[in-house]
Amino acid sequence: MAKVFGIGLTEGGHVTLGACMRQLGYRHADHDPDLVRKVLEKGDICALDEASGRYDSYAGMPWSAYYRRLDRNFPDARFVLEVSDSSHSWFGSLRRYAVHAAGSVREHVYGFSSPAENGRLESTDRHARQVQEYFAGRPERLLVVYWPEERSWHRLCEFLGEPVPQQPLPFERERRAARISAYLRRLRNSLQSYAGRVFPGEPY
């Protein structure tokens, strides 16, 4: 089983990828704040190398920042670049991450220490562009995904060489659940409105 690394900069993308990998039977590791501090703040690159051997798949930091090293260390690894629907969506992820990340970490990864939106959102686009340029000519090593447009497992499973599960993608499952929840809310409101007209004054 080849290792898989999620190397985008979107928090939501990592969550979806992690859910997919676990459902496919991979031992998965998410963003690791302690490892980020060791590697990016203290420069303990050996900690990254050691951690990279513990699981089957990874997503988030510090993996996103060291995809070149991971590519050299694991020649058969697969890389998944998760992209967001907009820079503003990505900036929301950055703000949440910035609460826990030191300025030196943000400087290393994003190119600035303070997550101000104006003039700095291009860092996510730059990262995506650099990743795709690095893996140019090696489509078997890099898959670019925008989860809201992924309707089935086929692209991911074909890329990984895995059988397609019967269950829907975790992202699609959550989207269906949200649609059902919204429908039930509308139905409940309609019934309450109808009952209020038929039985005025009764609590519903």
N, C-alpha and C positions, 0 to 999 in steps of 0.2 A: 504493500500500500504506500503510494507516494504521499509525502506530506503536502498539506495545502495551507497557504497563507493568504489571509484577507488583508490587503494592503491599501485600501482606500482610507479616506479621512472622515468618513461619515459614521457617526455613532449608530444610527438606525440601520445602516447597511451591515455593520458588524453583527448586530443583534440577529438580523434575519439570516445571515450566513451561518452564524453559530447554531441557530435552530435547525437549519438545513443539514449541517454536518453531523449534528447529534442524531438526527433522524436517520441519516445514512449509516450510522453505526461508528462514526469517528469519535475518538477521544479528543475533545475539543477544549482549548484554552482561550478565554476572553482577554480583553484588556487587563493588564496587570500593573497597577500603580506602583507597587514595590519594585518590580523589575524595571519600570520606566525610570524611577529615581536612581537605581543602581547604574543603569546603562547610560542614560542621557545626562544625568547630573554628575555622577561620579566617574563616568567613563569606563565602567567595568564591563567591557565587551565580552569577557569570558562568561559573565552571567547570562548574556544573551545566548551564547553558543551552548551552554549547559541546558538552559531552559528549552531550547529548540529541539532537544532530543527526547523530551518527556511525553509529548502528545502527538496525535496524528494531524491535527489541524489547529490553526491559530488565527485570531483576527484582532485588529486594533493595535495599539501601541504596546511595545516599541517595534513590533514587526513591520508596521507600515514604513518606518523610517529607515529600515535596514534591508530592504528587499534585494539590493545588489549583493550584500554579503550572504543573505540566505540563498540566493540563486547560486552563488559560488559553492557554498557549503553543501547544498542539496541539489545536485544537477538534475534529479528527476522530479523535483517539487513542482507543484502547480500553484499559480498565483491568481487570485481573484481580486480585481480592482472594482470596488463598489463605488458608484458615483451617485450623487444626489440629484434631485429634480431641479434644484436652484442653489445658487451661492447663498441665498438668505437662509434656506433650510440647513445648509452645511454650517452657516455661522451660528445657528441655534445650537448645533452639536458642539461647536467650538466653545461657546459661552459656558455650556454645562461642564465641559472638560476643564476649562480654565479655572473653575472654582477649586479644583484639586491639583492642578499642575503648576509647578514653579515656573517663574519667568524664563529661566534658563532652558527648560524643556520646550516651552513654546517657541523660544528663539531658535532652537535646534531644528524643530519640526516644521514650524510655519514661517519662520523668517522674521518674527517680531515677538516681543515679550508681552505686549499688552493687546488684548483682543478687541481693538477698535475696528469697527466695520468698514469705515470709509477708506478706500484705497488699498485694502488688504485682503479682500475676498478672493483676489486673483491667485492667492497661494494654493487653494484647492485645485484650481484649474492647472496651475503650473505643475503641481504634484502629479495629476492625472496625465498631463502631457509628457512629463519626464518618464513616468512609468511605461507609457505606451511606446515612447521612443527607444527606451532601453530594451524592451522585448520585441521590437520591430523585427519581422521575419521569423518569429517563433510563436505562431498562433497556438501551438500545442502547449505552451507554457503559461499563457496569459488569457484570462477571460474577463471581459469588461461587462459588468451587470448594472442595470438600473432596475431595481426590484419592482417598482410599480408597473413595469412593462413586461415582467416575466410572468407569463400565465401558466406555465407548467414547469416540470422538472427537467425537461428534455435537454435544454442547452447545458445546464450545469452537470447533469449526469453523463451526457456525451463527452463533455470536457474531462470529467474525472474517470470515465470508464466504469461507471456504476449503473446498476439496473435502476429503472425508474420506479419509485414507490407508487403505491395505489393512492396514498393520501395526497391532498393538494399541497402546494408549497405553503410553508408557514405564513408567509406574507399574504398569500391569496386567502388562506383560511381566516386570518385576522380581518381581511377586507370583507369577506363574506359575512363574518360575524357582525361587523360594524353595520353592514347593509341591513341585516336581519334585525339588529337592535333598533336601527333608525325606523324601519318599517313598523316594528311593534310599538314604538313610541307614537308614531303617527296614528296607528290603529287605536291605541288607548286614548289618545286625545280626541279622536273622532267619536269614539264611543261615549266618552265623558261629555262631549259637546251635545251629542244626540240625546243622552239621558237627561242632561240639563234642560233641554227643550221639552222633552216629553214629561218629565217629572220635576218641574221647577221647585226650587227650594230644598230639594233633597241633597245631602252631601255625597259627593262621588270623588 
